[in-house]
């Protein structure tokens, strides 16, 4: 039997108490729609109120809702390609990227409801334009922050990465969430109460992503920070990788490859500006990390001050460890479906799956077996929709978490060391096969939670001060988005 997570709608094994996809405690009540709908980002509200008027909305609506011509479907590899290439930007600074994402400082803002409510006409807007229009307006500036500007061409990367990551994460559950990838995102309502569309939600996320990384970039320039040789070489490697992939997919040049397979209306220059902004911003944050990170005494003091609260949340010193595991799920092929709808597999089919997984693991171990390399492999090869876009990572796992038994037994083994690898057979979930395992971390829960709380407070204070110093201004009238046939993904 199976059950559905009431928070993210993931299909789960019966009896699971914590969702392995979203990490929510299933014994808690799901948040009421009204509560979720009231999450508003103050800075984005201010910007929207200053720059978006009914007059500009009408002009945009008239120009951009022009009927798009019927085009033959393009088989887009954008999702996997984009996640593979762009994901490496974060993986280059794994810990820093994880911290920003965990604390919500990577710019994820699910709603900006005050803005959308204040401009009722925006409900009718679609920012999607014909390819020719997207290309024509690629260099048009849509936002400013400090010394930096965001163009439509660069915005395409931020916007479509939000879309691609969402599809990769929730791919199997989209229909349960009411998402139809055969229809434009601008025609689908994300929030029934306010009328906020999926396109508006993803656009809000994209702008806040840029705001965070552009703020870090501005901070780095004020501090006269420069990339070291290794960090600078990485930017060259990304560009070289793009050109190589363009050749592999039989494109005449990398410009066409980016436009057709990744981010329509973008170019190599726009995409590399996106990569550079994120990479420099995260690299600079890495230099601040040591000073922001609390020491052992500060972690202990924070825990002592919040001990009662921690015990209530099961974060006490008696509650064991958090484990971090990366994995690649190699799905078994073949099988025979019985009258009860259950598939069974022969010993030969299982052996073929095991051999495929073992070869992938052997190749990994023979070629610079770092966590970053494993994460890249997981992004490209894992059949697990809940972790592939995150480099195969499941973090904050606990004993009795609710995963399949053999998977859990592997990571809770007391002899397990960081960097350990192995194979685990999976016959219990809806997608069966072999997991290629990589043990990433183990840390006492109380220590992790105390450290994260202090680090979050310090980073939030730093970022709030910087964002007040360099506010983001957005001209929504100038925004256009390219057209991607998501049903071909």
PyMOL commands that set and color helices and strands:
alter all, ss='L'
color gray80, all
select helices_A, chain A and resi 33-37+42-51+54-64+78-91+94-102+113-118+120-124+131-136+152-173+185-187+198-222+229-248+254-261+268-292+296-305+307-312+347-366+371-381+388-390+405-411+445-469+476-478+486-488
alter helices_A, ss='H'
color red, helices_A
select strands_A, chain A and resi 2-4+11-13+141-145+148-151+189-191+196-197+321-331+336-337+343-344+393-397+421-426+433-444+472-474
alter strands_A, ss='S'
color yellow, strands_A
deselect
rebuild
show_as cartoon
